[in-house]
Amino acid sequence: MAQETTRQLAEFASSLTLDAIPEHVRDATKILLLDALACALAGHRGEETSQIHAMAAAMGQSSENSIIGGGWGPGRLSLAGATLMNGFLITAVTMCDTHRATLTHITPEVIPPALAIAERDGLSGSDLLVAIAAGCEITTRVGLGLDYPVFREKGWHGPGVIGPFGSAAAVGSLRGFDGETMARAFGLAGSQSAGTFAAWGTPTVKFHQCRGALSGLMAALLAEQDFVATTEILTAPDGGIYNTYSNGGLPELATADLGERWELEQIALRLWPSATHLQTMITALFDLMDRDEVRFDDVEKIDIAMCETPFNMHGGFGRYQAKFEAMLSAHYVASVVLRDRALTLEQFEPACYDDPQMRDFAAEQVEINHDPGLVNGQVRVDISCKNGSVLSILCDHPRGVPENPVSRGDIEEKFRIYARARFVESRIDQIINAVARLETLETSETLMGLLRE
């Protein structure tokens, strides 16, 4: 059975139809799309966005595909350029989704190539919805089979390793691949799997996402030319993804209840522009402020206890440098949430994070510790006030995960916040409505036309 893992996934992705997707999964897919579009619009404010655009524009001089939110002249790039650009926009300001089981961002790899091919080929909204669902499900399923703790211990970063599979699945779905062609596309996708945590702390971790999107696009387009590739890239004894990147993996998890239980519903969303592992802390702070009256000027000290992984990744930025480190800094994020009672991109502008009072408070009055007694991402916050009182809260789950879900309304509001910089309110309403009725659109150009500036 293990030797057939790639083919099983390929058959699923190539044969998926709209009728086979339950209504609740369609709704989850559309929410993922709207969230990704919100993130992409926010991504126009990313520090490295113009650098990625320069590279994407240099890759081809054609302009058949739209940039989400437009910009840079006609707001279009080549097929490859738009896939790269839109992939980076979604992840540019550290606000996109995360599949918790693999700590992998999913939509930056899947949605850009799906939008690009659907727009280029004039395909329907129904075709696009099926492709996005296929791509998200394949990415998460391939990830489940990795045995993630072993994969992570070796230093691998999920988006660049498993992301190409989802990208290839989405493109293959739109191009009408049969199971054999899809399996070869997966073989070509796996041949491009790469990206490690050596990039952590630099913008390169965000490049892994858009490069994964492009890798899957190239894999699918090459497979379409009948290019010969292995059709068992996942479990091949010599060089298969699961044997090379892990310890043989858990391939049975990749296909268990395939088509009946949808792993894409385990993808977590983020309401706030900050790292995945900081979302529980942010949730705790907002919950505490909703429960108790606390003023920033009355605070003597904030003690935050975390599990080992978030502590190791985010507890060392008490004295952060510029924007990217501020977004990774538990010290700064806790400080600015408490002061501003908000966390949007405005809190990550220089005027905010370079405020001397904020820098001093983050470095001197916020303490981040590892508590071995906390498990599964739990966070405990203790706020000591100048009057001697202590306010405490324990948070088990961040907003946006299945155990503490956000609503469609929450994501619509997130979209509105970041769309207002590029669109008038009537256009925003049209985009939200187009995503909500995606399967009824005769052509995906209806949505892409609205998304151009």
C-alpha positions, 0 to 999 in steps of 0.5 A, a space after each residue: 500500500 505504501 508504494 502506491 501513495 503518490 498514485 493514490 493522491 494523484 488519482 484523487 486530485 485528478 478525479 475531484 469534481 465539485 459534486 464530490 466536495 461537501 458544502 462545508 468543505 466548499 465553504 472552508 475553501 472559499 474562506 481560505 481564498 478570501 483570507 489569502 486575498 486579504 493577506 495579498 492586499 496587505 502584502 503590498 506593504 511588505 518590506 521586500 515586496 518591490 524586490 520580489 516584483 523586480 525579480 518576477 518582472 525579470 523572469 518574462 516580458 509577457 503580461 497575461 496574468 494579474 497581480 492581486 491588488 494591481 500596482 506597478 503599471 498595468 498590474 500584470 506579469 507573465 504566468 511565472 512572474 504573477 505566480 511568484 509575485 502573488 505567492 509572495 504577496 500572500 505571505 509578505 507580512 506574516 499573516 497567512 494561514 498555517 497547517 498546524 500539523 506540519 507548520 506549513 503555510 498552504 495558500 501561498 503555494 496553491 492559490 497563485 498558480 490556480 488563479 494564474 491558470 484559471 485566468 489564462 485559460 478562461 476557466 470557470 469559478 467552479 473549476 477554480 474552486 475544485 483546483 484550490 480544494 485539490 491543491 490544499 488537500 494534497 499539500 496537507 496530505 503529503 505533509 501528514 505523511 512526513 512524520 513532521 517531528 522527524 522532518 523538522 528535526 532534520 531542519 526542513 521547512 514545509 512550504 518549499 518541500 510539500 508546497 510544490 505538490 499542492 501547486 502541481 495538483 491545482 494546476 493539474 486539476 485545471 488542465 484536466 490531468 489524468 491520474 498518470 499525468 498528475 503522478 508524473 507532475 508530483 514526481 517533478 514537484 518532489 524533484 524541486 522540494 527544498 527549503 530549510 530552517 537555516 533561513 529562519 529570521 530572514 525574509 528567505 523563509 517567505 521566499 520558500 512559499 512563492 518558490 514552491 508555487 512556481 515549482 509546482 507550476 513548472 512541474 505541472 506544465 512539464 508533465 503536460 508535455 509527457 515528460 518522463 518522471 517517477 510516479 512514486 516520488 513519496 515512498 521510493 526506497 532510494 530518494 523518495 521524499 518520505 525516506 530522504 526528508 524523514 525516516 520513511 514517514 507515515 505514508 498511511 496518514 497521507 491517504 487515510 479516509 481520503 475524500 471523506 475526511 478533509 485535512 484542509 479544514 485543519 488549516 488555521 487562519 490568522 487575524 493578526 500580522 504576526 508569527 504563527 507561534 505568537 498567535 496564542 499569546 496575542 489571543 491570550 492578551 486580547 482575551 485578558 483585556 476583554 475580561 479585565 480592565 488594564 491600562 498600559 500606563 498601569 503595567 509594571 511588568 508582563 511575564 509570558 510563559 511559552 512552550 519550548 518551540 515558540 520560546 526558542 523561535 520568538 523569545 530572543 528578540 527583546 531588542 529587535 532591529 527593524 520590521 521583520 524582527 519586530 514581527 517575530 518578537 514576542 516582547 514587542 508584540 505583547 507590548 504593542 497589543 497592550 498599549 494599542 489594544 489592536 494589532 494590524 500593519 499599523 503596529 509594525 510601521 517604524 513610527 510605532 516600533 521605533 518609539 523609544 518608550 515601546 523599545 524600552 518597555 519591550 526590552 525591560 518590562 516584558 519577560 518571556 520564559 519557557 515553561 516545561 509544564 505547558 503543552 501543545 502551544 499553551 501560553 500563560 500571561 501574568 500582568 503585574 500592575 503598579 498597584 500590586 495586583 496581578 492579572 493572569 490568563 492561560 490560553 490553550 488555542 489561538 483564534 483561527 484554529 478549529 478548536 477556537 475558530 474564526 467566522 466568515 465575518 471575521 475574515 470578511 472584516 480582515 479583508 476589508 481592513 487591508 482592501 481599503 488601501 486599494 479599492 473603494 467600498 463598492 469594489 470590496 463588496 463585489 469581491 467578497 460577493 464573488 468569492 462567496 458565490 465562486 462556483 456560480 461564476 461563468 469565468 474566473 476573470 470576473 474575480 480577477 478583473 475585480 482584483 486588479 487595482 
